[in-house]
Amino acid sequence: MALIFVIAIFILLIKSSPSQACMTILVGRNASSTGEVLVAHNEDAPGRYTMQTHLVNKIRRPKGSTIKFESDLSTLELNDTRTNLLWSEARTYNPDNPGPSFCDLYVNGHGVVICSNNCAESREDNPELLNGGIGYGLRRLVAEKAHTAKEALEVACALVDKYGYASSGRSYAFSDWDEIYVMQIVHGKHYAIQRVPDDEVAVIPNHYTIHEPNKKAHGYNELIDYAIKRGWFNPDSGSTFDFAKVYQAEDSYGLEKNTHRHVRAFEILLEIELSGLLTQKWEPLPFSIKPAHKVNIETLKKILRTHFENTSSDNSEGNTPHFMKPLTICNIDTLESTIIRVRRTPERIILYKALGRPCFSPYLAWYNGIIDKPEGYEDKDSDTSLNEHFKTQPEDMDYKNNAWFRAMEVQTACDILYREKSDIVHREIKILEEHIERALKAIDPQIELRLKSDPDVARAMMEGSLMSWSAGVEGCMNNLKRELNIIPAEAVNNAIPGKTFTVKIPIDKLSSMTLDKSQCRCGPSYLPVNKWSECVNLSESKNFLELEFSSCEWLESATPCFTDLYLCLVDSSGNRHAGSVKIQIRRF
């Protein structure tokens, strides 16, 4: 029986493993240059993912409806009514865990924002769970019901009280136009709650950040009593109860990958140098701070895009910093970056969304009030996506000529050519973002007026602006692809674990360069080049140059789908070139 329990806990820990390096910055409305609550979030997860953006319509469900998201967790009672949602969905395939439980971001029709950060591992090793507990359903049910951030918190508390939380440790942020609440949950039925002060900013990497929970908040007494019962906290010791220190597992407390991101974000907000905090024993940073100046959208972009430039944490030496250790805020696993202006009128909430790594991707402005969106941001309608979120098949991860894969191609080529091309890419993205911001400032007052007099016209203005700006982003990605001179290759055969695979490049695409076989690599966008397959043979055939690549470790666990792979080609002079190929991966 004890072995079964250990296995069950192990499975739950595996389930919590996606989304290991997310980052959230929460700006109180009086700390914001716009006078609005601001939420900034990087969604990170390792491996092959795609990001989808769905518009979910408001519906009414039959009373007593239930849903089961994860097959091994609780069956949940659904709300009778559902508000409309703007839903950022992370999709992946894993035969052992066919859907990510802890990635997605929501903005609902009442103006409530929900996002989260992994805080594993907590200290809890004996969680109280009802039929496996609740995972993905927490954010979904909160998003569907909550009218305010406070109600979102109340709904979340009720769900955790009833089912118990299935992940080892996680931090949720619930925001509306007026206030922000942070709920940091421990595996099972315990959690700490704190409100972000209106004139302060909270930064949440992947550890607990609440030190002194709100003593009047729901669950506080149970949190203290349980810590005393487990021997984690002694009230007679004279020390103040510190939730983060008491409940964070000792081996995940003060980890370098979290502390560097935490400190460097504070540096940008405070406009002071804090490297000294990283050279001594880790001392917890405050839950929230008063920034040096009112925080604007550009400040948040700077934080979400940072690779610790011009600090002692930057050891990239001019190469791509996305694989660097310590882990950067913008890194190889960043799937999407979002900055949200949370406004009193829900339709006028603005989301700035950048696909993939935001340093190589423009932020596109979305209004929450739209009911139509550009093509290329979802593969399936929202109801189908929800029903299949935990039933993803390998073919669902096939390459498609859409916004996500266009971004991946440019970003992977940028990583290969970082030293030579990154400045050009950053400059082009900045020009486009400045254009979008000027257009937004011009149209936003008109939309505000029209919402009062003619909501349908206002909505058409929102959607027309988004379509125009989206076309600009697509044009920018295509221009960058040409600027990077990404060399097209064709697959000669399938990629199969344990066997070599071959791609061919038209000789006229290589000009007069001679490739150095020993340095050429081929692999997926989510891994560094040094983990890609090596070139084991190079030969010329008619008008093509054929490159044969080894199977390599990455192919053993790759999703069997029609995938995009990338080429790092090095010529005899040592110059790098980027290429891409579409190839079918098969298991055998």
NUNU-202338 format. One record per residue (C-alpha): residue in one letter; z, y negated, x negated. Coordinates in steps of 0.5 Angstrom, whole numbers, padded with zeros to 4 digits, always signed. Each point is the difference from the previous one (the first is absolute). Layout:
% NUNU-202338
AZYX/...
//
This chain:
% NUNU-202338
M+0000+0000+0000/A+0002-0005-0006/L-0007+0002-0003/I-0004-0002+0007/F+0004-0007+0000/V-0002-0001-0007/I-0007+0001+0001/A+0000-0004+0007/I+0003-0006-0004/F-0005+0001-0006/I-0006+0000+0006/L+0003-0007+0002/L+0000-0003-0007/I-0007+0002-0001/K-0002-0003+0007/S+0004-0007-0002/S-0004+0000-0007/P-0006-0004+0002/S+0000-0008+0000/Q+0004+0000-0007/A-0001-0007-0002/C-0001-0004+0006/M+0003-0008-0001/T+0002-0005+0006/I+0002-0007+0000/L+0003-0003+0006/V+0000-0008+0000/G+0005-0003+0005/R-0004-0005+0004/N+0004-0006-0003/A-0002+0003-0007/S-0007+0000+0002/S-0005-0006-0001/T-0003+0001+0006/G+0007+0000+0004/E-0002+0007+0002/V+0003+0007-0001/L-0004+0003-0006/V-0001+0008-0001/A-0003+0002-0006/H-0001+0008-0002/N-0004+0004-0004/E-0001+0007+0002/D+0000+0005-0005/A-0001+0008-0001/P-0003+0004-0005/G-0007+0005+0001/R-0006-0001+0005/Y+0002-0004+0006/T-0004-0005+0004/M+0002-0006+0004/Q-0002-0001+0007/T+0001-0006+0005/H+0001+0002+0007/L+0001-0005+0006/V+0004+0004+0005/N+0000-0002+0008/K+0006-0001+0004/I+0001+0006+0005/R+0005+0003+0004/R+0002+0008-0001/P+0002+0004+0006/K+0008+0000+0000/G+0003+0006-0004/S-0006+0000-0005/T+0002+0003-0007/I-0004+0001-0007/K+0001+0004-0006/F-0003-0004-0006/E+0002+0005-0006/S+0000+0007+0002/D+0007+0002-0003/L+0004-0006+0002/S+0003-0002+0007/T-0004-0001+0007/L+0001-0007+0002/E+0000-0004+0006/L-0005-0005+0001/N+0001-0007+0003/D-0003-0001+0007/T-0004-0006-0002/R-0004-0002-0006/T-0002-0006-0003/N-0006-0002-0004/L+0000+0001-0007/L-0003-0001-0007/W+0001+0006-0004/S-0002+0001-0007/E+0000+0008-0001/A+0000+0003-0006/R-0004+0007+0000/T+0000+0006-0005/Y+0000+0007+0000/N+0005+0005-0002/P+0000+0007+0002/D+0007+0001-0001/N+0002-0007+0004/P-0007-0002+0003/G+0002-0007+0002/P+0004-0006-0003/S+0007-0001+0003/F+0002-0007-0003/C-0006-0004-0002/D-0002-0004+0006/L+0001-0008+0002/Y+0000-0002+0007/V-0001-0007+0004/N+0001+0000+0007/G-0002-0004+0006/H+0007-0003+0001/G-0001-0003-0008/V+0005+0005-0003/V-0002+0003-0007/I+0002+0007-0003/C+0000+0002-0007/S+0004+0005-0005/N+0001+0002-0007/N+0002+0006-0003/C+0007+0000-0003/A+0001+0007-0002/E+0004+0003-0002/S+0006-0001+0004/R+0007+0004-0001/E+0000+0003+0006/D-0001+0008-0001/N+0003+0002+0007/P-0004-0004+0005/E+0002+0001+0008/L-0007+0001+0003/L-0002+0002+0007/N-0006+0005+0000/G-0002-0003-0007/G+0001-0007+0001/I-0005-0006+0001/G-0005-0002-0005/Y-0006-0004+0002/G+0002-0001+0007/L+0005-0005-0002/R-0005-0005-0001/R-0005+0001+0005/L+0005+0000+0006/V+0003-0006-0003/A-0006-0003+0000/E-0002+0002+0007/K+0006-0003+0003/A+0003-0006-0003/H+0000-0007+0002/T+0004-0003-0006/A+0002+0002-0006/K+0007+0001+0002/E-0002+0005+0006/A-0004+0004-0006/L+0006+0001-0003/E+0004+0002+0006/V-0006+0005+0001/A+0000+0003-0007/C+0008+0000+0000/A-0001+0004+0007/L-0005+0005-0003/V+0004+0001-0007/D+0006+0001+0004/K-0003+0006+0005/Y-0005+0003-0005/G+0002-0001-0007/Y-0005-0003-0005/A-0004+0005-0004/S-0001-0003-0007/S+0005-0001-0005/G+0000-0007+0000/R-0004-0006+0003/S+0000-0007+0001/Y-0003-0003+0006/A-0001-0008+0002/F-0001-0002+0007/S-0002-0007+0001/D-0002-0005+0005/W-0002-0008+0000/D+0008-0001+0000/E+0003+0005-0005/I+0000+0006-0004/Y+0005+0006+0000/V+0000+0005-0006/M+0002+0007+0002/Q+0001+0005-0006/I+0001+0007+0002/V+0003+0006-0003/H-0002+0007+0001/G+0003+0002+0007/K+0004-0005+0004/H+0003-0005-0004/Y-0003-0007-0002/A+0001-0007-0002/I-0002-0007+0003/Q-0001-0007-0002/R-0004-0006+0003/V-0004-0004-0005/P+0003-0007+0000/D-0005-0005+0003/D+0000-0004-0007/E-0001+0006-0005/V-0004+0005-0002/A+0001+0008-0001/V-0004+0004-0004/I+0000+0008+0001/P-0003+0005-0005/N+0002+0007+0000/H+0007+0000+0000/Y+0006-0002+0005/T+0001-0008-0001/I+0006-0001+0005/H+0006+0000-0003/E+0005-0003+0005/P-0003+0002+0007/N+0001-0004+0006/K+0007+0002+0002/K-0001-0001+0008/A-0007+0004+0000/H+0000+0006+0003/G+0002+0006-0004/Y+0004-0004-0005/N+0006+0004+0001/E-0003+0007+0000/L-0003-0002-0007/I+0006-0002-0003/D+0004+0006+0003/Y-0005+0005-0002/A+0000-0003-0007/I+0007+0001-0001/K+0000+0007+0003/R-0005+0002-0005/G+0004-0003-0005/W-0005-0005-0002/F+0004-0006+0001/N+0008-0001-0001/P+0002-0006+0005/D+0007+0000-0004/S-0004-0001-0007/G+0000-0008+0001/S-0008+0000-0001/T-0004-0002+0006/F-0005+0004+0004/D-0007+0000-0003/F-0005+0004+0004/A-0005+0000-0005/K+0004+0003-0006/V+0004+0005+0005/Y-0006+0003+0004/Q-0005+0000-0006/A-0001+0006-0004/E+0003-0001-0007/D-0007+0002-0003/S-0004-0004+0004/Y+0005-0006+0000/G-0003-0006-0005/L-0007+0004-0002/E-0004-0004-0004/K-0006+0000+0005/N+0004-0003+0005/T+0004-0005-0004/H-0006-0003-0004/R-0004-0002+0007/H+0007-0002+0003/V+0001-0005-0006/R-0007-0003-0001/A-0001-0001+0007/F+0007-0004+0000/E-0003-0004-0006/I-0006-0002+0004/L+0005-0003+0006/L+0005-0003-0005/E-0005-0003-0005/I+0005+0003-0006/E-0001+0005-0005/L+0005+0006+0001/S-0002+0005-0005/G+0007+0000-0002/L+0002+0004+0006/L-0005+0006-0002/T+0003+0000-0007/Q+0007+0002+0002/K+0003+0005+0004/W-0003-0001+0007/E+0004-0005+0005/P-0002+0000+0007/L-0003-0006+0002/P+0002-0004+0007/F-0003+0003+0006/S-0004-0007+0001/I+0000-0007-0004/K-0002-0007+0001/P-0007-0001-0003/A-0001-0006-0005/H-0005-0003+0005/K-0003+0002+0007/V-0004+0006+0000/N-0007+0000+0002/I-0006+0005+0001/E-0002-0001-0007/T+0007+0001-0003/L+0000+0007+0004/K-0007+0002-0003/K+0002-0002-0007/I+0006+0005+0001/L-0004+0006+0003/R-0005-0001-0005/T+0004+0000-0006/H+0000+0004-0006/F+0006-0003-0004/E-0005-0005-0003/N+0003-0004-0006/T+0006+0004+0000/S+0003+0005-0004/S-0001+0005+0005/D-0007+0000-0001/N-0003+0005-0005/S-0007+0001+0002/E-0003-0003-0006/G-0006-0003+0004/N-0002+0006+0003/T+0001+0002+0008/P+0008-0001+0001/H-0001+0004+0007/F+0003+0007-0004/M+0005-0004-0004/K+0007+0002-0001/P+0005-0003+0002/L-0004+0000+0007/T-0003-0007+0002/I+0000-0002+0007/C-0007+0000+0001/N-0002+0007-0003/I-0004+0006+0001/D+0003+0003+0006/T-0001-0007+0004/L-0003+0002+0006/E+0000-0007+0004/S+0003-0006-0001/T+0002-0005+0006/I+0003-0007+0001/I+0002-0002+0007/R+0002-0006+0003/V+0004+0001+0006/R-0001-0005+0005/R+0004-0001+0007/T-0007+0001+0004/P-0001+0007-0002/E-0008+0000+0001/R+0000-0006-0006/I+0004+0005-0005/I-0005+0000-0006/L+0000+0006-0005/Y-0003-0001-0006/K-0003+0007-0002/A-0003+0003-0007/L-0002+0007-0001/G+0003+0004-0006/R+0002-0004-0006/P+0000-0007+0002/C-0001-0003-0006/F-0007+0003+0000/S-0001-0001+0008/P+0000-0007+0004/Y+0005-0001+0006/L-0004+0000+0006/A+0004-0004+0006/W+0001+0004+0007/Y+0003-0003+0006/N+0004+0004+0004/G-0003-0002+0006/I-0007+0003-0001/I-0002+0006+0005/D-0006+0002-0005/K-0001+0000-0007/P-0006+0001-0005/E-0003+0007-0002/G+0002+0004-0006/Y+0008-0001+0001/E+0001+0007+0004/D-0003+0006+0001/K+0003+0002+0007/D+0003-0003+0006/S+0007-0002+0000/D+0002+0006+0005/T-0004+0005-0004/S+0003-0002-0007/L+0007+0000+0003/N-0001+0007+0003/E-0003+0003-0007/H+0004-0004-0005/F+0004+0006-0001/K-0006+0005+0001/T-0005-0003-0006/Q-0005+0004-0002/P-0003+0000-0007/E-0007-0003+0003/D+0004-0006+0003/M+0001-0002-0007/D-0008+0000-0002/Y-0003-0006-0003/K-0003-0005+0005/N-0004-0006-0001/N+0006-0005+0002/A+0005-0005-0002/W+0005+0004-0003/F-0005+0004-0004/R-0004-0006-0002/A+0007-0003-0003/M+0001+0006-0004/E-0006+0000-0003/V+0001-0007-0003/Q+0007+0001-0001/T-0001+0007-0004/A-0006-0004-0004/C+0005-0006-0002/D+0005+0005-0003/I-0005+0003-0004/L-0003-0007-0002/Y+0007-0004+0000/R-0001-0003-0006/E-0007-0003+0001/K+0000-0001+0007/S+0006-0001+0003/D+0000-0008-0001/I-0007+0000+0004/V+0003+0004+0006/H+0006-0004+0001/R-0004-0006+0000/E-0005+0002+0005/I+0006+0003+0004/K+0004-0007+0000/I-0007-0004+0002/L+0000+0004+0006/E+0007+0000+0002/E+0000-0008-0001/H-0006+0000+0005/I+0003+0004+0005/E+0007-0004+0000/R-0004-0006+0001/A-0004+0003+0006/L+0007+0002+0002/K+0003-0007+0000/A-0006-0003+0004/I+0000+0006+0005/D+0007+0001+0001/P+0002-0006+0004/Q-0006+0001+0005/I+0003+0007+0001/E+0007-0003+0002/L-0003-0005+0005/R-0005+0005+0003/L+0006+0006+0001/K+0003-0005+0005/S-0006-0002+0004/D-0005+0006-0001/P+0003+0006-0004/D-0007+0004+0001/V-0004-0006-0004/A+0006+0000-0005/R+0000+0008-0001/A-0008-0001-0001/M+0001-0005-0005/M+0005+0004-0004/E-0004+0006+0000/G-0006-0004-0002/S+0004-0003-0006/L+0002+0007-0002/M-0007+0003+0000/S-0003-0006-0004/W+0005+0001-0005/S+0000+0007+0000/A-0008-0001-0002/G+0002-0004-0005/V+0005+0005-0003/E-0006+0005+0000/G-0004-0004-0003/C+0005-0002-0006/M+0001+0008-0001/N-0008+0001+0000/N-0001-0006-0005/L+0006+0003-0004/K-0003+0007-0001/R-0006-0003-0002/E+0004-0005-0005/L+0003+0007-0003/N-0007+0003+0000/I+0003+0007+0002/I-0005+0005-0002/P-0002+0005+0006/A+0000+0007-0001/E-0001+0007+0004/A+0003+0006+0000/V-0004+0006-0002/N+0005+0005+0003/N+0007+0001+0003/A+0007-0002-0003/I+0004+0007+0000/P+0007+0001-0003/G-0001+0004-0007/K-0007-0001+0000/T-0004-0006-0004/F-0004-0005+0005/T-0006-0004-0002/V-0003-0007+0002/K-0007-0003-0002/I-0001-0007-0002/P-0007-0003+0000/I-0002-0002-0007/D-0003-0007+0002/K+0007-0002+0003/L+0003+0001-0007/S-0005-0004-0004/S+0000+0001-0007/M+0008+0002-0001/T+0002+0007-0003/L+0006+0003+0003/D+0005+0003-0004/K+0002+0006+0003/S+0007+0001-0002/Q+0002-0006+0003/C-0003+0000+0007/R+0004+0002+0006/C-0001+0002+0007/G+0006-0001+0006/P+0003-0003+0006/S+0002-0007+0001/Y+0007+0002+0001/L+0001+0003-0007/P+0000-0004-0007/V-0006+0002-0004/N+0004+0004-0005/K+0001+0005+0005/W-0007+0001+0002/S-0005+0005-0001/E-0003+0000-0007/C-0007+0001-0002/V-0002+0006-0003/N-0007+0000+0000/L-0006-0005+0000/S-0007+0001+0000/E-0007-0003+0002/S-0004+0003+0006/K-0006-0004+0002/N+0002-0007+0002/F+0007+0002+0000/L+0006+0000-0004/E+0005+0006+0002/L+0007+0000-0001/E+0004+0006+0001/F+0008-0001+0001/S+0005+0005-0001/S+0004+0002+0006/C+0007-0003-0002/E+0007+0000+0003/W-0002-0006+0006/L-0005+0005+0003/E+0005+0005+0001/S+0003-0004+0005/A-0005-0004+0003/T-0002-0001+0007/P-0006+0005+0002/C-0004-0006+0003/F-0007-0004-0002/T+0004-0004-0005/D-0002-0006-0004/L+0001+0001-0008/Y+0000-0005-0005/L-0003+0000-0007/C+0002-0004-0006/L-0006+0000-0005/V+0001-0002-0007/D-0006-0001-0005/S+0000+0001-0007/S+0002-0007-0001/G+0007+0001+0003/N-0002-0004+0006/R+0002+0002+0007/H-0004+0001+0006/A+0002+0002+0007/G-0004+0005+0005/S+0001+0003+0007/V-0002+0007+0003/K+0001+0003+0007/I+0001+0007-0001/Q+0003+0006+0005/I+0006+0003-0003/R+0001+0007+0002/R+0006+0005-0001/F-0005+0006-0002/
//
